[in-house]
Amino acid sequence: MSTLLVYGKYLIPDAGRTIPSGAVFVKDGKVQEIGQYKDLMRKFKPDHLLGDAEALVIPGLVNAHGHGRGISDFQRGAIDDTLEVWKFRRYPPISAYWDTLWQCILLLESGVTAVMHNHTPAKPLSAVEEMEQILQAYGKSGLRLAFAPALSYVNTFVYGEQEPFLSTLSPEDRKLAEQLMQHSRLFTPERYFDSVDTLARSYDSNFIRIHHGPMAPQWVEEGVLLEIEKRARKEGKMLFTHVQQTPQQYLYGLKTYGKTLIAWMEEKGILGPHVSLGHCVWITEGDIQIVARTRCNVTHHPSCNLRVRNGISPLWHLYTAGVSVGLGMDDKEFGDDRDFIEEMRMASKLHRVVDAVPGSPCLGSRDVFRMATEGGARCIGWGDTLGKIEVGKPADLVVLDYPRMTEPFTFSAHDPIEVLLQRGRKTHVHHVVVEGEILLKNGVLTKLDKGEVLAKLKESIPADYTAQFQQSQEALSSLKKSISRWFAEQERELEPYLRDPFYRMNNRK
């Protein structure tokens, strides 16, 4: 394999270091040496150069949580709303292969080199075939992937026994609800386990790893969840799940188990370093201690939590407790454009208001950068292999146009990571390297034809897509209103848990 030297005005090997005029020498896909540009040029005489004397070089960014959509939910027709009603939407079919490739393009253009994809099959009876198309798309893109089939088949509409809720519905809505419940149960635990095993045999590699993905503890039966956890430990796989994303999920744990879902999971032996918990918005100080003690990972999705009205996760408190945190766009990033750098900025700004004390500590730019690199790598099962530029590790690198971030003038003594989080955009990403292979050069993809992917994806969209989606949403409208009414009756039950927030903002009195 040819050799490569990547260099810039600043090289950021990890969240704790900056090397002015730094460079990375790459051979056989691995980092061979890090140092000053002039020294490495003289020593190695590389076959190829990437970067320039004014560039910013950072480790590849890690999108630690997502569901693999290229065309976003908003583009497909869904308007943001609270999760319990937002999740009921029926999209007309679009090619999974071309949609995944489109997502890969958007991620690479944003400087992302590794991603986690938790996938709910659109066609449960042919789930393996559907997911194989997706994995083939990732393989073609060159991105690193942690892939987990998602399992969700109980507590479809409300949390707990469904019959009391179903009995409130009109005959038409009840019929629709039962059809939806039947559909959710088509992807059975048996089909789920078969999917994980089949895909692992065929696709596990240095770039693609198949893991477990029960959607959430309230959406999977206890015995099945325990079996998933048992298999994940035995197989050395990660277990990705969503937990305590909404106040209703938080209340469900308290009413069902007399404790939070996180506390219940610890009691059942489900938590550990092989587990990544998504969202963690409605959690307690006790939950944070449990997550830290069991060395679980947490993925933070700031924009998604705002868009589907979950609230604000206590990220500062998780971080200061020593929890390993990664950053994930969850397919619902702030600008609906897969700009991972902007998502880093959102996390940074959202968690600056920790308390009312002037000058008190808060989350810093380097802290967020660590979540977007090292923390994300741990969350998706790559441990300390990714997220840093370090001798002997894979050369996953991003080169950004630093002058464009700073023009016409920016104080020269600023930390370049502060500059990145204040002013960076995905449009500043010039080059992306994964395992020494250049996947984006001067903003142009090297393995994928963007025009072809876009054209093929458009061809796969039904001509009457809008009419199909509107018709399906009209059919769901009355049912969604009934779900809202059901949860509205729990508001008084939640009131005692709303009085001591982690972040204290403005007061009404």
C-alpha positions in Angstrom: 0.0 0.0 0.0 1.2 3.5 -0.8 2.2 5.9 2.0 0.3 9.0 3.0 1.2 12.2 4.9 -1.6 14.3 6.3 -0.7 17.7 7.7 -2.0 21.1 8.7 -1.5 24.2 10.7 -3.0 22.3 13.7 -3.1 18.6 14.3 -5.5 17.5 17.1 -4.5 13.9 17.9 -7.1 13.7 20.7 -9.2 16.0 23.0 -6.2 16.8 25.2 -3.5 17.8 22.7 -2.7 20.2 19.9 0.4 20.0 17.6 1.1 23.1 15.7 2.4 22.4 12.1 1.6 18.8 12.9 1.5 15.8 10.6 0.6 12.1 10.5 2.5 9.5 8.5 0.2 6.7 7.4 1.3 3.3 6.1 -0.9 0.1 5.5 -3.9 2.0 6.8 -2.3 2.6 10.3 -0.8 5.6 11.9 3.0 5.1 11.8 4.2 8.3 13.3 3.0 11.7 14.5 5.2 14.8 14.6 6.1 18.0 12.9 5.4 18.3 9.2 9.0 19.2 8.2 10.5 16.3 10.2 8.1 13.7 8.9 8.5 14.9 5.3 12.3 14.7 5.6 12.2 11.2 7.2 9.6 9.4 5.1 9.2 11.0 1.7 5.5 9.9 1.4 3.8 8.8 -1.8 0.9 11.2 -1.3 0.2 14.4 0.6 -3.1 15.5 2.0 -3.8 18.9 3.7 -2.0 22.2 3.6 -0.1 24.5 5.9 -3.3 26.2 7.0 -5.6 23.2 7.5 -7.0 21.7 10.7 -6.5 17.9 11.1 -8.7 15.9 13.6 -9.6 12.3 14.2 -12.6 10.9 12.3 -15.9 11.9 14.0 -18.2 9.2 15.3 -22.0 9.4 15.0 -22.8 7.2 18.0 -26.5 6.7 17.4 -28.8 6.7 14.4 -31.4 4.8 12.4 -29.9 5.1 8.9 -32.2 7.4 7.1 -30.8 9.3 4.1 -34.0 11.1 3.3 -35.0 12.6 6.7 -38.3 12.0 8.5 -39.2 15.6 7.9 -38.5 15.2 4.1 -40.6 12.1 4.2 -43.6 14.0 5.6 -43.4 13.7 9.4 -43.7 16.9 11.5 -41.8 16.9 14.8 -44.0 16.0 17.8 -43.8 14.2 21.1 -42.4 10.7 20.7 -45.5 8.8 21.8 -47.5 10.2 18.9 -44.7 11.1 16.4 -43.6 7.5 16.1 -46.8 6.5 14.4 -46.2 7.3 10.7 -46.3 5.1 7.6 -43.9 5.9 4.9 -44.4 4.7 1.3 -41.5 2.5 0.3 -38.1 3.9 -0.9 -35.1 1.9 -1.8 -33.2 1.0 1.3 -30.0 0.5 -0.6 -29.9 4.0 -2.3 -31.3 5.7 0.8 -28.5 4.3 2.9 -25.9 5.3 0.4 -27.3 8.8 0.4 -27.0 8.9 4.2 -23.4 7.7 3.9 -22.6 10.5 1.5 -24.1 13.1 3.9 -22.1 11.6 6.8 -18.8 11.5 5.0 -19.3 15.1 3.8 -19.8 16.0 7.5 -16.5 14.4 8.6 -18.1 11.3 10.1 -16.0 8.1 9.7 -17.9 5.7 11.9 -21.6 5.3 12.7 -24.1 3.3 14.7 -27.3 2.2 12.9 -30.2 0.7 14.9 -32.6 -0.6 12.3 -36.3 -1.4 12.5 -37.2 -3.5 9.4 -39.9 -2.0 7.1 -40.6 -5.5 5.9 -40.4 -7.8 9.0 -41.0 -11.0 7.0 -38.0 -10.4 4.8 -35.9 -8.5 7.4 -32.6 -10.2 6.6 -32.8 -9.4 2.9 -33.7 -5.8 3.7 -30.8 -5.4 6.1 -28.4 -7.1 3.7 -29.1 -4.3 1.2 -28.3 -1.7 3.8 -25.1 -3.5 4.9 -24.0 -3.7 1.2 -24.5 0.0 0.9 -22.3 0.7 3.9 -19.7 -1.7 2.6 -19.6 0.2 -0.7 -19.2 3.6 1.1 -16.1 2.7 3.2 -17.7 4.0 6.5 -17.2 2.0 9.7 -20.5 0.7 11.0 -21.9 -0.7 14.2 -25.2 -2.3 13.0 -28.0 -3.6 15.3 -31.4 -4.9 14.3 -34.1 -3.3 16.4 -36.7 -5.3 18.4 -39.9 -3.7 19.6 -43.1 -5.6 19.8 -45.0 -4.9 23.2 -46.5 -1.8 24.8 -47.2 -0.5 21.3 -49.4 2.5 22.1 -49.2 3.1 25.9 -46.9 1.9 28.5 -48.4 -1.1 30.3 -51.5 -3.1 29.6 -52.9 -2.2 26.2 -56.6 -3.3 26.6 -57.7 -0.4 28.8 -56.5 2.0 26.1 -57.9 0.0 23.2 -61.3 -0.1 25.0 -61.5 3.7 24.7 -61.2 3.7 20.9 -63.9 3.8 18.2 -64.4 0.5 16.3 -62.5 2.0 13.3 -59.5 3.1 15.4 -59.5 -0.1 17.4 -59.3 -2.1 14.1 -56.4 0.1 12.9 -54.6 -0.2 16.3 -54.9 -4.0 16.2 -53.5 -4.1 12.7 -50.5 -1.9 13.9 -50.0 -4.2 16.9 -50.1 -7.3 14.6 -47.5 -5.7 12.3 -45.1 -4.8 15.2 -45.2 -8.4 16.3 -44.3 -9.8 12.9 -40.6 -9.2 13.7 -40.6 -11.8 16.4 -37.8 -12.5 18.9 -37.0 -15.6 16.9 -36.7 -13.6 13.7 -34.6 -11.0 15.6 -32.1 -13.6 16.9 -31.9 -15.2 13.4 -31.2 -11.8 11.8 -28.4 -11.0 14.3 -26.8 -14.5 13.8 -27.2 -14.5 10.0 -25.8 -11.0 9.5 -22.9 -11.6 11.8 -21.8 -14.7 9.9 -21.9 -12.9 6.6 -20.8 -9.3 7.4 -18.8 -9.1 10.6 -15.4 -7.5 9.6 -12.9 -4.8 10.4 -15.4 -2.2 9.1 -18.8 -3.7 9.9 -19.8 -5.2 13.2 -23.2 -6.7 14.0 -24.6 -6.0 17.5 -27.8 -6.3 19.5 -30.5 -3.6 19.5 -33.6 -4.1 21.7 -35.3 -0.8 21.1 -36.1 -0.1 24.8 -36.8 -2.1 27.9 -40.5 -1.3 27.8 -40.9 -2.5 24.3 -39.4 -6.0 24.8 -40.5 -8.7 27.1 -38.3 -9.2 30.2 -37.3 -12.8 29.3 -36.3 -11.8 25.8 -34.3 -8.8 27.0 -32.4 -11.0 29.5 -31.7 -13.4 26.7 -30.4 -10.6 24.4 -28.1 -9.4 27.2 -26.9 -12.9 27.9 -26.1 -13.4 24.2 -24.4 -10.0 23.9 -22.0 -10.8 26.7 -21.3 -14.3 25.4 -20.7 -13.1 21.8 -18.7 -10.0 22.8 -21.3 -7.7 21.2 -22.7 -4.3 22.2 -26.3 -3.9 23.4 -27.8 -0.7 22.1 -31.1 0.5 23.6 -33.1 3.7 24.3 -34.0 4.4 27.9 -36.0 7.0 29.8 -36.3 9.2 26.8 -39.6 10.7 27.8 -41.4 11.5 31.1 -44.0 8.8 30.3 -41.3 6.2 30.0 -39.8 7.4 33.3 -43.2 7.1 35.0 -43.7 3.6 33.6 -40.7 2.3 35.3 -41.8 3.8 38.7 -45.3 2.4 38.4 -44.3 -1.0 37.1 -41.2 -1.8 39.1 -41.3 0.7 41.9 -38.0 2.1 40.5 -36.6 3.7 37.3 -36.0 1.5 34.3 -32.2 2.0 34.7 -32.4 0.8 38.4 -34.5 -2.2 37.2 -31.9 -3.0 34.5 -29.1 -2.9 37.0 -31.1 -5.2 39.3 -31.5 -7.7 36.4 -27.8 -7.6 35.6 -28.4 -6.0 32.2 -26.0 -3.0 32.5 -22.3 -2.9 31.8 -19.5 -1.5 29.5 -21.1 -3.5 26.6 -24.3 -1.5 26.9 -25.0 1.9 25.3 -28.1 3.8 26.6 -29.7 6.3 24.2 -31.2 9.6 25.3 -31.2 9.3 29.1 -33.3 12.5 29.5 -35.6 11.6 32.4 -33.1 10.2 34.8 -32.3 10.7 38.5 -29.1 11.3 40.4 -29.4 7.7 41.4 -29.6 6.6 37.8 -26.4 8.6 37.0 -24.6 6.9 39.8 -25.8 3.5 38.5 -24.6 4.2 35.0 -21.3 5.4 36.2 -20.9 2.4 38.6 -21.7 -0.1 35.9 -19.6 1.7 33.3 -22.4 1.9 30.8 -22.1 4.2 27.9 -24.6 7.0 27.1 -25.4 8.5 23.8 -26.5 12.1 23.8 -28.8 13.4 21.1 -29.4 17.1 21.8 -31.3 18.2 18.7 -33.4 15.1 18.6 -34.4 15.6 22.2 -35.6 19.1 21.4 -37.3 18.1 18.1 -39.4 15.3 19.6 -39.9 17.3 22.8 -38.1 14.9 25.2 -36.4 17.7 27.1 -32.8 18.3 28.0 -30.6 15.4 29.2 -28.4 16.2 32.2 -25.3 15.9 30.2 -23.1 17.9 32.5 -24.0 15.7 35.4 -23.4 12.5 33.5 -20.0 13.8 32.3 -18.8 15.0 35.6 -19.8 11.6 37.1 -17.4 10.0 34.8 -19.9 8.4 32.4 -18.6 7.6 29.0 -20.7 9.8 26.7 -20.9 9.8 22.9 -22.8 12.1 20.5 -25.4 10.9 18.1 -27.6 12.8 15.6 -30.4 10.2 15.7 -31.4 11.2 12.2 -33.0 14.4 13.7 -30.2 16.9 13.9 -30.7 20.6 14.3 -30.6 21.7 10.6 -32.0 18.4 9.2 -28.9 18.2 7.1 -26.6 15.7 8.8 -24.1 18.4 9.9 -22.3 16.6 12.7 -20.2 19.7 13.5 -23.3 21.7 14.1 -24.6 18.9 16.4 -21.4 19.3 18.4 -22.1 23.0 18.6 -25.6 22.3 19.8 -24.4 20.1 22.6 -21.8 22.7 23.6 -24.3 25.6 23.8 -27.2 23.7 25.3 -25.3 22.6 28.4 -23.7 25.9 29.3 -26.5 26.9 31.6 -25.7 24.5 34.5 -26.6 26.8 37.3 -27.0 30.5 38.2 -23.6 31.1 39.6 -21.5 33.5 37.5 -18.3 31.9 36.3 -19.2 28.4 37.4 -17.8 25.5 35.4 -19.7 24.0 32.4 -19.2 21.8 29.5 -16.2 22.9 27.4 -15.5 22.6 23.7 -12.8 20.0 24.3 -15.3 18.0 26.4 -17.8 17.9 23.5 -15.0 17.1 21.1 -14.0 14.1 23.2 -17.7 12.9 23.1 -17.7 13.2 19.3 -14.5 11.1 18.9 -13.2 8.9 21.8 -16.6 8.7 23.6 -18.4 7.8 20.5 -15.9 5.1 19.7 -16.5 3.5 23.0 -20.3 3.8 22.6 -20.3 1.9 19.4 -18.0 -0.9 20.5 -14.7 0.1 19.1 -13.2 0.8 22.6 -10.1 2.9 22.4 -9.3 1.7 18.8 -10.9 4.8 17.2 -11.4 8.4 18.2 -7.7 9.3 18.5 -4.8 9.8 16.1 -2.3 7.5 17.7 0.6 5.3 16.5 -0.5 1.8 15.7 -4.2 2.7 15.4 -6.3 3.0 12.2 -5.8 6.2 10.3 -9.3 7.7 10.4 -8.8 11.4 9.8 -10.6 14.5 8.8 -9.0 17.6 7.2 -10.9 20.9 7.4 -10.5 24.3 5.8 -9.4 26.3 8.8 -8.9 29.7 6.9 -12.6 29.7 5.8 -13.6 29.2 9.5 -11.6 32.2 10.6 -11.9 34.7 7.8 -11.8 37.7 7.6 -10.2 37.7 11.1 -10.2 35.5 14.2 -8.1 36.0 17.3 -5.0 33.8 16.5 -4.6 32.6 20.1 -8.0 30.8 20.2 -7.9 27.1 20.7 -8.6 25.6 17.3 -11.2 23.3 18.8 -13.0 26.4 20.2 -12.9 27.8 16.6 -14.3 24.5 15.2 -17.2 24.5 17.6 -17.9 28.2 17.3 -17.6 28.6 13.5 -17.2 25.2 11.9 -19.6 23.7 9.3 -19.7 20.5 7.3 -18.9 22.7 4.3 -15.4 23.2 5.8 -14.7 19.4 5.5 -12.1 19.0 2.7 -10.8 15.5 3.1 -11.9 12.3 4.9 -9.7 9.3 5.4 -10.7 5.9 6.8 -8.1 3.3 7.5 -5.7 5.2 5.2 -8.1 5.3 2.3 -9.1 8.7 1.0 -13.0 8.7 0.8 -13.4 12.4 0.3 -10.8 14.6 -1.4 -11.2 18.3 -1.9 -14.9 17.8 -1.0 -15.4 15.2 -3.7 -16.3 11.6 -3.0 -13.7 9.0 -4.3 -15.7 5.8 -4.0 -19.3 7.0 -4.6 -20.8 8.9 -7.5 -23.0 11.4 -5.7 -25.0 12.3 -8.8 -25.8 8.6 -9.5 -26.8 7.9 -5.9 -29.1 10.9 -5.9 -30.7 10.0 -9.2 -31.3 6.4 -8.3 -32.7 7.4 -4.9 -35.1 9.8 -6.6 -36.2 7.1 -9.1 -37.1 4.8 -6.2 -39.6 7.3 -4.7 -43.2 6.5 -5.8 -44.7 9.1 -8.1 -47.7 9.4 -5.8 -45.7 9.5 -2.6 -47.4 12.6 -1.2 -50.9 11.2 -1.7 -49.9 7.9 -0.2 -48.4 9.5 2.9 -51.2 12.0 3.4 -53.8 9.2 3.2 -51.9 7.1 5.8 -51.6 10.0 8.2 -55.3 10.9 7.9 -56.1 7.3 8.9 -53.8 7.6 11.9 -55.0 11.1 13.0 -57.8 10.0 15.3 -55.8 7.3 16.9 -52.9 9.7 17.7 -55.4 12.1 19.4 -56.6 9.2 21.6 -53.0 8.4 22.5 -52.5 12.1 23.5 -55.6 12.1 25.6 -54.5 8.9 27.4 -51.2 10.3 28.4 -52.7 13.7 29.3 -54.4 12.0 32.2 -51.0 11.1 33.7 -49.9 14.7 33.9 -50.9 15.0 37.6 -48.9 11.8 38.4 -45.8 13.4 36.9 -46.1 16.6 38.8 -44.1 15.6 41.8 -41.2 14.6 39.6 -41.0 18.0 37.8 -40.0 20.2 40.7 -36.3 19.7 41.0 -34.7 20.0 37.6 -31.0 19.4 36.9 -30.7 22.7 35.0 -32.4 25.7 36.6 -33.3 28.4 34.1 -35.8 31.3 34.4 -38.5 31.3 37.0 -42.1 32.3 36.5 -42.4 34.0 39.8 
